Amino acid sequence: MEATSKSLLNACSNFTLLSNYLFPKLSPFLWLSSITLAAYVKVFLLLKNHKTMFHFLLLCFVLLSLLLKHFFSKPSPIYLIDFSCLKPPNHCRVPFSTFLENASLFECFDNESISFMEKVLRSSGLSEETFLPPSLHYIPPKTQRSESIKELHMVLFPIMDDLLAKTKTSPSDIDILILNCSGFCPSPSLTSVIVNKYGMRSDVKSYNVSGMGCSASALCIDMAHNLLRVHRNSNAVVLSTEILSSGWYQGKEKSMLLINCLFRMGSAAILLSNKKEARKNAKYLLLKTLRTLRAFDDKAYFSAIREEDSDGKLGVTLKRDLLQVAGETLRSNISLLGYEILPISEKFWYGVSLIKKRFNFMKSEGVYVPDFKTVIQHFCLPCSGRSVIREVGKGLKLGEREIEAALMTLHRFGNQSSSSLWYELAYLEAKERVQKGDNIWQLGMGSGPKCCSVVFKCIRPIVGQSHNKPWGDCIHRYPILAS
């Protein structure tokens, strides 16, 4: 009996491998062979003057070959079932006064450093309600590995529990697990922590992504998209966070102190699937992902880099030309994305402006900026800072309403690195602005520098989200016009 069961399992496994790998790769060859054979037979029959019935059968055979090619080569749609964002506990809240008072008691900071951080905080666009992990509330801060592990549990377990509960998914149903955290990369890996906690299957495909900066979540969606193209009938979970305990800078370099002022607690969990039945409960359809990288340019590469200061203190240096680099990185990404999603009219005027510039017909006016609002209804922009958000919005010709989600997320939760994009989407859902058929553009930019665009389409009405985390207790107060 056991031998029979094993034989059946092996047969099912072999069929799955065949359907997942061989059919997509062999279908173009089989289709071409079928068409060629049909053509030869057709010519042969015409030369032999056979009856019409044979010609009809051959035509049916050709049509069947075309249908089989379409069936086997067309990738399965990829759906975003749902996502969850962390609402940090209130005891982790850090008002400016508390932040500055604690910092003044740290021996590593002098008066000039405190004054600089106060100036950054006041102009940052953050509110008094952002959060830091418990380890950074101590004097001096606890930055040991054990504290980072505690923070990891604190930011990932609640959102994973929430995602599994709201999607009615079991840990054993997860086929692919991707986790991104730029600055903290322990051994065993962070994905192993999740697999161990939830008792996932031994064959779960886990990927730990580090060092990718604020663009990491969008990059991981792109990665999940590619994996789901290969592995059919699968569920993928993407976890995005940044561990702050290990990233706290304890020096006096102003270019490194910015990270302490802007980055705050946050995490997100996203469930993607290419299963046919997923459409029934899914919120969004994944339309497009696009990655670009400018690490080949030294100026861009060194604009944001983790390094030691003159005293040997580790931190992230943000150069003054970061905004310019961000603009160049963004342009290279949106020019490619626009070519694929914009209507012909916008492509035409953009092309005309390039030609004018090439032959010096344009004196004062710049290159035409396509209107992405013709195809995109909602924008989730990088939350690196208020000035960055406004510059990106200006570059894309967006109004206050289009950049509102990014500004309000920065105000309420601070810069949460890669997970900020999901707090912005949660904001749009809580405001009940996302309608069926709307397109959402998530734009992630991070160190490297790199840029990644993800475009989703809403496939069902999004209602009843105003009371859900993380915006449930404060959405009625937003937007705050002063931000």
C-alpha positions in Angstrom: 0.0 0.0 0.0 2.8 2.4 0.9 4.6 1.6 -2.3 1.5 2.4 -4.3 1.1 5.7 -2.5 4.7 6.6 -3.1 4.3 5.7 -6.8 1.3 8.0 -7.1 3.1 10.8 -5.3 6.1 10.4 -7.6 3.8 10.4 -10.6 2.1 13.6 -9.4 5.4 15.2 -8.7 6.7 14.3 -12.2 3.6 15.7 -13.8 3.9 19.0 -11.9 7.6 19.4 -12.9 6.5 18.6 -16.5 3.7 21.2 -16.5 5.8 23.9 -14.7 9.0 23.6 -16.7 8.9 21.5 -19.8 5.6 22.6 -21.3 6.4 26.4 -21.3 9.8 25.7 -22.7 8.8 23.1 -25.3 5.5 24.7 -26.4 7.1 27.2 -28.9 9.1 24.3 -30.5 6.0 22.0 -30.6 3.9 24.8 -32.1 6.5 25.6 -34.8 6.9 21.9 -35.6 3.1 21.5 -35.8 2.7 24.4 -38.2 5.6 23.3 -40.4 4.2 19.7 -40.6 0.7 21.0 -41.3 2.0 23.2 -44.1 3.9 20.3 -45.7 0.9 18.1 -45.5 -1.3 20.8 -46.9 0.9 21.3 -49.9 1.1 17.6 -50.4 -2.7 17.2 -50.3 -3.2 20.1 -52.7 -0.7 18.5 -55.1 -2.5 15.2 -54.9 -5.9 16.9 -55.2 -7.4 15.2 -52.2 -11.0 15.9 -51.0 -11.9 19.1 -49.2 -12.5 17.2 -45.9 -8.8 16.7 -45.5 -8.2 20.4 -45.9 -10.8 21.1 -43.3 -9.1 18.7 -40.9 -5.8 20.3 -41.5 -7.2 23.7 -40.8 -8.6 22.4 -37.5 -5.3 20.9 -36.6 -3.5 24.3 -37.2 -6.1 26.1 -35.1 -5.7 23.6 -32.4 -1.9 24.1 -32.4 -2.4 27.8 -32.1 -4.7 27.3 -29.1 -2.3 25.0 -27.4 0.5 27.5 -27.9 -1.6 30.2 -26.4 -2.6 28.0 -23.5 0.9 26.8 -22.5 2.9 30.0 -23.2 0.5 32.6 -21.5 1.7 33.2 -18.0 -0.8 32.9 -15.1 -2.2 36.2 -13.7 -0.6 37.2 -10.4 -2.9 38.5 -7.7 -2.3 40.5 -4.6 -4.7 38.9 -2.1 -4.2 41.3 0.8 -1.5 42.9 2.9 -1.0 44.0 6.5 1.0 46.9 8.1 2.3 47.1 11.7 0.7 49.6 14.1 3.5 49.9 16.7 2.4 49.9 20.4 1.9 53.3 22.0 4.7 52.8 24.5 7.1 53.0 21.6 6.0 56.6 20.6 8.8 59.1 20.6 7.9 62.8 20.7 10.6 65.3 19.6 11.1 66.4 23.2 11.7 62.9 24.4 14.0 62.1 21.5 16.1 65.3 22.0 16.2 64.9 25.9 17.4 61.3 25.6 20.0 62.2 22.9 21.4 65.0 25.1 22.1 62.3 27.8 24.1 60.2 25.3 27.8 60.8 25.7 28.3 60.3 21.9 26.5 63.5 21.0 27.7 67.1 21.6 25.5 70.3 21.6 26.1 70.9 17.9 24.8 67.4 17.1 21.7 67.9 19.3 21.0 71.2 17.7 21.4 69.7 14.2 19.0 66.8 14.9 16.5 69.2 16.4 16.6 71.3 13.2 16.1 68.2 11.0 13.2 67.0 13.1 11.4 70.3 13.0 11.7 70.5 9.2 11.3 66.8 8.4 7.6 66.5 8.0 7.4 64.0 10.9 4.8 64.4 13.6 5.2 63.8 17.4 3.6 60.4 17.1 6.2 58.3 15.3 7.8 55.2 16.9 11.2 53.8 17.8 11.9 50.3 19.1 12.2 49.8 22.9 16.0 49.3 22.6 16.4 52.9 21.5 14.5 54.3 24.4 17.2 53.2 26.8 20.1 55.5 27.9 22.4 54.6 26.3 20.6 52.7 23.5 20.8 48.9 23.4 22.2 47.9 20.0 23.2 44.4 20.7 22.2 41.5 18.4 19.8 40.2 21.0 17.9 43.5 20.9 17.7 43.4 17.2 16.2 39.9 17.3 13.6 41.1 19.8 12.7 44.0 17.5 12.5 41.5 14.6 9.9 39.5 16.5 8.1 42.6 17.5 7.7 43.9 14.0 7.2 40.7 12.0 5.2 38.3 14.0 2.1 40.5 14.5 1.7 41.4 10.8 2.3 37.8 9.7 -0.4 36.6 12.1 -2.7 39.3 10.8 -2.1 38.5 7.2 -2.7 34.7 7.7 -5.9 35.5 9.7 -7.4 37.9 7.2 -6.6 35.8 4.2 -7.5 32.5 5.9 -4.1 31.1 4.9 -2.2 28.4 6.7 1.6 28.6 7.0 1.7 25.2 5.1 0.0 26.9 2.1 3.0 29.2 1.6 5.3 28.1 -1.3 7.6 31.1 -1.5 8.8 33.4 1.3 10.8 36.6 0.6 12.0 38.8 3.4 13.9 42.1 3.0 15.8 44.0 5.7 18.7 46.1 4.6 20.9 46.6 7.7 20.4 43.5 9.8 21.5 40.1 8.4 22.1 37.5 11.1 22.7 33.8 10.9 20.4 31.8 10.8 18.8 34.1 8.3 15.7 36.1 9.0 13.6 33.9 6.7 14.7 30.9 8.9 13.3 32.8 11.9 9.9 33.0 10.2 10.0 29.4 8.9 10.8 28.2 12.4 8.2 30.3 14.1 5.3 29.2 11.8 6.5 25.6 11.1 6.4 26.0 7.3 7.0 23.2 4.9 10.5 21.8 4.3 10.3 22.6 0.6 9.3 26.3 1.1 11.4 28.5 -1.2 12.9 31.2 1.1 14.9 34.2 0.1 16.6 36.7 2.4 17.2 40.1 0.8 19.6 42.6 2.5 21.4 45.9 1.6 18.8 47.0 -0.9 17.6 50.1 0.9 14.2 51.8 0.7 13.4 50.2 -2.7 13.6 46.6 -1.3 9.9 46.0 -0.9 9.2 46.9 -4.5 12.2 44.8 -5.6 10.9 41.9 -3.7 7.5 42.2 -5.4 9.4 42.1 -8.7 11.3 39.0 -7.4 8.0 37.3 -6.3 6.5 38.2 -9.7 9.4 36.4 -11.5 9.3 33.4 -9.2 5.5 33.0 -9.6 6.0 33.0 -13.4 8.1 29.9 -13.0 6.3 28.1 -10.1 2.6 27.7 -11.0 -0.2 27.2 -8.6 1.8 28.9 -5.8 1.4 31.4 -2.9 4.2 33.9 -2.1 4.6 36.0 1.0 6.8 39.1 1.0 7.8 40.6 4.4 9.4 44.1 4.5 11.0 45.8 7.4 14.0 47.6 8.7 15.6 46.8 12.1 16.6 50.1 13.7 18.4 48.7 16.8 21.4 47.7 14.8 21.3 50.9 12.6 21.5 53.6 15.3 24.4 56.0 14.6 26.4 57.0 17.7 28.7 59.6 16.2 28.8 63.3 15.3 28.9 63.4 11.5 25.9 65.4 10.4 25.5 63.5 7.1 25.1 60.3 9.2 22.8 61.8 11.9 20.0 62.2 9.4 19.2 58.5 9.6 18.5 58.7 13.4 16.1 61.6 12.8 14.0 60.2 9.9 13.8 56.4 10.2 11.0 54.9 12.3 9.4 51.5 13.1 7.4 49.8 10.4 6.8 46.6 8.6 4.5 45.1 6.0 3.4 41.6 5.0 2.0 40.9 1.5 0.4 37.8 0.0 0.6 37.1 -3.7 -0.7 34.2 -5.6 -1.0 32.8 -9.2 -3.7 30.3 -8.3 -6.9 30.5 -10.3 -9.1 30.6 -7.3 -7.2 33.5 -5.9 -9.1 36.0 -8.1 -12.2 35.5 -6.0 -10.7 37.1 -2.9 -7.9 39.2 -4.4 -7.8 42.9 -4.1 -5.4 43.7 -7.0 -3.9 42.3 -10.1 -0.2 42.7 -10.6 0.2 44.4 -14.0 3.9 45.4 -14.3 7.2 45.5 -12.5 10.3 47.3 -13.7 13.8 47.6 -12.2 16.6 50.0 -13.0 20.0 50.5 -11.4 22.7 53.2 -11.5 25.5 51.6 -9.5 27.7 52.0 -12.5 28.0 55.7 -11.8 30.4 56.5 -8.9 28.7 59.8 -8.0 25.3 57.9 -7.7 26.9 54.9 -6.0 28.5 57.0 -3.2 25.4 59.3 -2.6 24.1 57.0 0.1 26.5 54.5 1.6 27.1 52.7 4.9 30.6 53.3 6.2 32.6 54.2 9.3 33.2 57.9 10.3 36.6 59.3 11.3 36.1 57.8 14.8 35.3 54.4 13.5 31.5 54.7 14.2 29.3 52.9 11.7 26.5 54.8 10.0 24.9 55.6 6.7 26.2 58.7 4.9 23.7 60.8 2.9 25.5 63.1 0.5 24.2 66.6 -0.4 23.7 65.6 -4.1 21.3 62.8 -3.1 18.3 64.7 -4.5 20.0 65.2 -7.9 21.0 61.5 -8.0 17.4 60.5 -7.0 16.1 62.6 -9.9 18.5 60.9 -12.4 17.6 57.5 -11.1 13.9 58.2 -11.3 14.1 59.5 -14.9 15.8 56.4 -16.1 13.0 54.2 -14.6 10.0 56.2 -15.6 11.2 56.7 -19.2 11.1 52.9 -19.6 7.9 52.5 -17.7 6.2 55.2 -19.7 7.2 53.6 -22.9 5.2 50.5 -21.8 2.1 51.9 -20.2 1.5 55.4 -21.5 -1.0 56.1 -24.3 0.4 56.9 -27.8 -0.4 60.6 -27.5 1.9 61.0 -24.5 4.6 59.0 -26.1 4.3 61.2 -29.2 4.8 64.5 -27.4 7.6 63.1 -25.4 9.4 61.9 -28.5 8.8 65.3 -30.2 10.4 67.2 -27.3 13.4 64.9 -27.4 13.9 65.6 -31.1 13.6 69.3 -30.5 16.2 69.1 -27.7 18.5 67.0 -29.9 18.5 69.6 -32.7 18.5 72.7 -30.3 15.0 73.8 -31.2 14.2 74.2 -27.5 15.7 77.2 -25.8 13.9 77.8 -22.5 11.5 74.9 -22.3 12.6 71.5 -21.1 11.8 68.0 -22.2 8.1 67.2 -22.1 7.1 65.3 -19.0 4.4 62.7 -19.8 1.2 62.8 -17.8 1.1 59.5 -15.9 -2.3 60.5 -14.5 -3.8 59.4 -17.8 -3.2 55.8 -16.9 -2.4 55.9 -13.1 -5.0 56.9 -10.6 -3.0 56.5 -7.3 0.7 57.1 -6.5 2.7 55.6 -3.7 6.0 57.5 -3.6 9.3 57.2 -1.7 8.9 58.5 1.9 12.6 59.5 2.2 11.6 63.0 3.4 9.2 65.9 2.7 11.6 67.5 0.2 12.1 64.2 -1.7 8.4 63.6 -1.9 7.7 67.1 -3.3 10.6 66.9 -5.8 9.4 63.5 -7.1 5.8 64.9 -7.3 7.0 67.9 -9.2 9.0 65.8 -11.6 5.9 63.7 -12.4 3.6 66.8 -12.6 1.6 65.5 -9.6 -0.8 67.7 -7.5 -1.2 67.8 -3.8 -3.9 65.0 -3.9 -1.5 62.6 -5.7 1.4 63.1 -3.2 -1.0 63.2 -0.2 -0.6 59.6 0.8 3.2 59.9 0.9 3.2 63.1 2.9 0.7 61.8 5.4 2.5 58.5 5.9 5.7 60.4 6.5 3.9 62.6 9.0 2.2 59.9 10.9 4.8 57.1 10.8 8.0 58.6 9.6 10.3 57.0 7.0 9.8 53.3 7.4 12.2 52.4 4.6 10.8 49.8 2.3 7.5 49.2 4.0 6.3 52.8 3.6 4.8 52.1 0.3 2.3 49.7 1.9 1.3 52.3 4.6 0.6 54.7 1.7 -1.6 52.1 0.0 -3.3 51.4 3.3 -4.0 55.2 3.6 -5.6 55.3 0.2 -7.8 52.3 1.2 -8.7 53.8 4.5 -9.8 56.9 2.7 -11.8 54.6 0.4 -10.3 56.3 -2.7 -9.4 53.1 -4.5 -12.1 52.1 -6.9 -12.5 49.0 -9.0 -10.5 49.4 -12.2 -8.0 51.9 -10.7 -4.3 51.5 -11.3 -1.8 52.1 -8.4 1.9 52.9 -9.0 4.3 52.0 -6.2 7.7 53.7 -6.7 10.6 52.5 -4.6 14.0 54.2 -4.6 16.9 53.1 -2.5 20.7 53.1 -2.1 22.7 51.6 -4.9 21.1 53.6 -6.2 18.2 51.7 -7.6 14.6 52.3 -8.6 11.7 49.8 -8.9 8.2 50.4 -10.2 5.2 48.2 -9.4 1.8 48.7 -11.0 -1.3 47.1 -9.6 -4.9 47.2 -10.9 -7.8 47.1 -8.4 -10.1 44.2 -9.3 -12.8 44.6 -6.7 -14.3 47.4 -4.6 -12.2 48.3 -1.6 -14.6 49.3 1.2 -14.7 49.0 5.0 -11.0 49.6 5.5 -11.2 52.9 7.5 -11.1 51.0 10.9 -8.3 48.7 10.0 -4.7 49.0 11.1 -2.5 51.0 10.8 -4.7 54.0 10.2 -7.9 53.0 12.1 -7.4 55.3 15.1 -6.4 58.4 13.2 -7.6 58.4 9.6 -10.3 60.9 10.5 -7.6 63.5 11.2 -6.0 63.3 7.8 -5.0 65.0 5.6 -3.2 67.6 7.7 -2.8 70.5 5.3 0.3 71.9 7.1 2.5 68.9 6.0 
